[in-house]
Amino acid sequence: MRYLKLKSLAKINLGLDVLGRRENGYHDVRMVMQTIYLYDDVTLRRTEEPGIRIQTNLFYLPVNENNIAYKAAKLLIDEFDIQDGVSITLDKHIPVAAGLAGGSSNAAAVLFGMNKMFALGLSEQELMDRGVKLGADVPYCLMRGTVLAEGIGEELTRLPQMPNCYVLIAKPPISVSTKMVYEKLDSGEITDHPDIDGILQGLSEQSLEKVAASMGNVLERVTIGEYPVIEEIKNVMKAYGALNAMMSGSGPTVFGLFRDRRMAREAQKAIRDRELAKQVYITNIHNARRK
């Protein structure tokens, strides 16, 4: 196999709770993750010339060892002593530094694609075991679907599928450092924890309303404190009929869940008209195939 084109899908957090901080600086989390149909195109080409080459449509992204997709390719090339090279093209549509796991999803696509291209024979779990070395979200981006993530985000349990709905994504023109958000979060001060069990119950009952009502993200109090526009976007989505709206990950992207596409379109227009965000997309839930 010389050529492979893959869709690298984004994720949102339906719920994100932080339980504590480890001595090594990592945080113990309990999250419900969901794949959405917003994606980057990742193209792999096998080359006779050794080495890794990356090109992308975004001029400000690194195309060297500082790109997580590069690190993913290098991890497998080094481990399996692959002599051929690989050329990787990242056609980016997922907003960058946005809490949507775009980089982690790119790395997952590279691991998945190179496993096929070079016939490495690794199982999904074996790819996930390698992916966690690159970032806590990478194993989830290999698994996809509706998943409970625990530990530092690497302990994954498949959940009943998320009921279908429309998802409005709005990324304001700011970039948020995940490292900064977690450093400002003192888990000892958290008194209002998201209702993760309520989300699990809603999924079990296939009740979109129950899932939406239980949504919560403990990181919002840090990020919204720095960037109040996030709260403004949430309020607009709710005013236009979102069942609920929340920041994804460490932000700044906000998503709203809608039953009605027309309402989602009206909310999209209102957010753009008020110049709260330029990157505003309507998409769907992506439920992974069951094995």
C-alpha positions in Angstrom: 0.0 0.0 0.0 1.6 3.3 -1.2 -1.3 5.8 -0.5 -4.0 6.2 2.1 -6.4 9.0 2.8 -8.1 9.1 6.2 -10.6 11.3 8.1 -9.3 12.5 11.4 -12.4 13.3 13.5 -12.8 15.9 16.3 -14.2 15.1 19.8 -16.2 17.0 22.4 -16.5 16.4 26.1 -20.1 15.8 27.2 -18.8 15.9 30.8 -15.3 16.6 32.3 -14.5 16.2 35.9 -11.1 16.5 37.7 -10.7 14.2 40.7 -7.2 15.1 41.8 -3.6 15.8 40.8 -0.8 13.2 40.8 2.7 13.8 42.0 3.9 13.8 38.4 1.6 16.7 37.6 -1.0 14.8 35.7 -4.6 15.1 36.7 -7.0 12.2 37.4 -10.1 12.8 35.3 -13.5 11.4 34.7 -14.8 12.4 31.3 -17.5 11.4 28.8 -16.0 11.8 25.3 -17.9 11.9 22.0 -16.7 11.9 18.4 -18.4 14.5 16.1 -18.4 14.6 12.3 -15.9 17.5 12.0 -12.6 16.3 10.6 -9.2 16.9 9.1 -8.1 15.0 6.0 -4.9 13.1 6.7 -3.1 11.7 3.6 -0.2 9.2 3.9 2.2 8.4 1.1 4.9 5.8 1.3 8.2 6.9 -0.1 11.4 5.1 -1.1 13.3 8.0 0.4 13.7 7.5 4.2 12.4 10.0 6.7 9.2 11.9 7.6 7.9 14.8 5.6 4.8 16.8 6.7 2.9 19.5 4.8 -0.2 21.3 5.9 -2.6 24.0 4.8 -2.0 26.1 7.9 1.3 28.1 7.7 1.7 28.4 11.5 1.7 24.7 12.3 5.1 23.1 12.7 6.1 20.5 10.1 8.9 18.9 12.1 9.4 16.9 15.3 7.2 19.5 17.1 4.1 18.2 15.3 2.4 15.4 17.1 1.7 13.6 13.7 5.4 13.6 13.1 6.0 12.1 16.5 3.4 9.4 15.8 5.2 8.4 12.6 8.6 8.5 14.2 7.4 6.2 17.1 6.5 3.4 14.6 9.4 4.0 12.3 11.9 3.7 15.2 10.2 0.7 16.8 9.8 -1.4 13.7 12.9 -0.2 11.9 11.0 0.9 8.9 13.4 1.7 6.1 11.0 3.5 3.7 9.8 7.0 4.4 6.4 8.6 4.8 4.9 11.8 3.5 2.0 13.2 5.5 -0.4 15.9 4.4 -2.7 17.5 7.0 -5.6 19.3 5.5 -6.9 21.0 8.7 -10.5 21.9 9.3 -10.8 21.2 13.0 -10.0 24.5 14.9 -6.5 24.4 16.4 -5.8 24.7 20.1 -9.6 24.6 20.6 -10.4 21.7 23.0 -11.4 19.4 20.1 -8.4 17.1 20.1 -7.4 18.0 16.5 -3.7 17.2 17.0 -4.4 14.0 18.9 -6.8 12.9 16.2 -4.1 13.5 13.6 -1.7 11.4 15.6 -4.2 8.6 15.9 -4.9 8.7 12.1 -1.1 8.4 11.4 -0.7 5.5 13.8 -3.8 3.7 12.3 -2.7 4.5 8.7 1.0 3.5 9.1 -0.1 0.2 10.8 -2.1 -0.6 7.6 0.4 0.8 5.1 3.4 -1.0 6.5 1.4 -4.2 7.5 2.6 -3.9 11.1 -0.2 -6.1 12.4 -0.9 -4.1 15.6 -4.4 -4.4 17.2 -6.4 -1.4 18.2 -5.4 -1.9 21.8 -1.7 -2.2 20.8 -2.0 1.1 18.9 -3.7 2.7 21.9 -0.9 1.6 24.2 1.6 3.4 21.9 -0.7 6.4 21.4 -0.8 7.3 25.1 2.9 8.0 24.9 2.1 10.9 22.6 -0.9 12.3 24.5 -3.7 11.3 26.8 -6.4 11.9 24.1 -4.7 9.8 21.4 -6.0 6.4 22.6 -9.6 7.8 22.6 -9.1 9.2 19.1 -8.2 5.7 17.9 -11.3 4.2 19.6 -13.8 6.9 18.8 -17.5 7.0 19.7 -19.1 7.5 23.1 -16.6 6.6 25.8 -15.9 7.1 29.5 -12.3 8.1 30.1 -10.7 7.8 33.5 -7.2 7.8 35.0 -5.3 10.6 33.1 -7.7 9.9 30.2 -6.2 6.6 29.1 -8.6 4.2 30.9 -11.4 3.9 28.3 -14.8 2.2 28.6 -17.2 2.1 25.7 -20.7 3.5 26.5 -24.1 3.2 24.9 -24.2 5.4 21.8 -25.1 9.0 22.1 -28.6 9.8 20.7 -28.4 11.5 17.4 -28.7 15.3 17.4 -27.2 18.4 15.7 -24.1 19.9 17.3 -23.2 23.5 16.9 -19.5 24.3 17.3 -18.2 27.8 17.8 -14.6 28.6 18.4 -13.9 32.3 19.4 -10.7 33.9 18.0 -8.5 33.0 21.0 -6.2 30.2 21.8 -6.2 28.5 25.2 -3.2 26.7 26.7 -4.4 23.4 28.2 -1.3 23.5 30.5 -2.3 26.9 31.8 -5.9 25.9 32.5 -4.8 22.8 34.5 -2.2 24.7 36.4 -4.7 27.3 37.5 -7.2 24.5 38.5 -6.7 23.5 42.1 -8.7 20.3 42.4 -8.9 20.7 46.1 -11.1 23.8 45.7 -13.6 22.1 43.4 -16.9 21.8 45.2 -19.3 21.7 42.2 -18.6 18.5 40.3 -20.3 17.7 37.0 -23.0 15.0 37.0 -21.1 12.3 35.1 -23.3 9.6 36.4 -26.3 11.5 35.1 -24.8 11.5 31.6 -24.2 7.8 31.9 -27.8 7.2 32.9 -29.0 9.4 30.1 -27.0 7.4 27.6 -28.3 4.1 29.1 -31.9 5.4 28.7 -31.1 6.9 25.3 -32.5 10.2 26.6 -30.9 13.2 24.8 -32.6 15.6 27.3 -31.1 13.7 30.3 -27.6 13.8 28.8 -27.9 17.5 28.0 -29.2 18.4 31.5 -26.3 16.5 33.1 -23.5 18.1 31.1 -20.8 19.9 32.9 -17.1 20.9 32.6 -15.1 21.7 35.7 -12.5 23.6 33.6 -15.0 26.2 32.6 -14.5 28.2 35.8 -10.9 28.7 34.9 -11.2 29.4 31.2 -14.4 31.5 31.3 -12.7 33.6 34.1 -10.0 34.4 31.5 -12.2 34.6 28.5 -15.8 35.7 29.2 -16.8 35.4 25.5 -17.1 31.7 26.1 -20.1 32.4 28.5 -21.6 34.8 25.9 -21.5 32.1 23.2 -23.1 29.5 25.6 -25.9 32.0 26.4 -26.6 32.7 22.7 -26.9 29.0 22.0 -29.3 28.4 24.8 -31.4 31.4 23.9 -31.8 29.9 20.4 -33.0 26.5 21.6 -29.9 24.5 22.5 -30.8 21.7 25.0 -27.6 22.8 26.7 -24.3 24.4 25.7 -20.8 23.9 27.2 -17.1 24.4 26.7 -15.2 21.4 25.3 -12.0 20.3 27.0 -9.9 23.2 28.2 -11.6 25.5 25.6 -12.2 27.8 24.1 -14.6 26.0 21.8 -18.2 25.9 22.8 -20.7 23.4 21.6 -24.5 23.2 21.8 -26.8 20.2 21.3 -29.9 20.8 19.2 -32.8 18.6 18.2 -33.8 21.1 15.4 -31.4 22.0 12.6 -33.3 25.3 11.9 -32.6 26.4 15.5 -29.0 25.5 15.2 -28.7 27.6 12.0 -30.3 30.6 13.7 -27.9 30.3 16.6 -25.0 30.0 14.1 -26.1 33.2 12.4 -26.5 35.0 15.7 -23.0 34.1 16.9 -21.5 35.3 13.6 -23.6 38.5 13.5 -22.5 39.4 17.0 -18.9 38.6 16.0 -18.4 36.2 18.9 -16.8 33.6 16.6 -16.0 33.2 12.9 -15.4 29.4 13.1 -19.0 28.3 13.6 -20.1 24.9 12.2 -23.2 22.7 12.4 -22.4 19.0 12.4 -23.6 15.6 13.8 -22.7 13.0 16.4 -20.4 10.3 14.9 -21.1 6.9 16.5 -18.3 4.4 16.0 -19.1 1.0 14.7 -19.4 -1.7 17.3 -17.1 -4.6 17.0 
